Amino acid sequence: MNRRQLREHVFKLLFRVEFNQLDEMPEQIRIYMDDMYDENQLQLNYIHKKVDAIIEKIPELDQIINEKAEGWSTARMGKVDLTIIRLAVYEMKMDDDIPVSVAINEAVELAKCFGQDESPSFINGVLAKIA
């Protein structure tokens, strides 16, 4: 699995936060990972650790987003867009291994795959203000 594929799995798991209680997320992660039994254990550990770290930081991430997203709050954002933005802000602000430009570019690519037509430009705009 390459970095983009790993990021996509992280996104898919983070998206479940919008539909489940936080105390249900360990079970959601286990269910998701059960379908990936053929994958490299190191990669599965990477996904799991990153999802856990981002979930732990959601209040802090949302604060950063709400401060910079003029005219938008996290409560008003579409769930796909919000999940992508949270992932990107985490990578930009809290993951030293990922350059800011890569985090933004990857977020836009996720938006093209999973978001609506206007998602890539919306996400790019919000992330540019945060960067």
Secondary structure, DSSP 8 states (H G I E B T S, - for coil): --HHHHHHHHHHHHHGGGGS-GGGHHHHHHHHHHTTTTS-HHHHHHHHHHHHHHHHTHHHHHHHHHHHSTT--TTTS-HHHHHHHHHHHHHHHH-TTS-HHHHHHHHHHHHHHHS-TTHHHHHHHHHHHH-
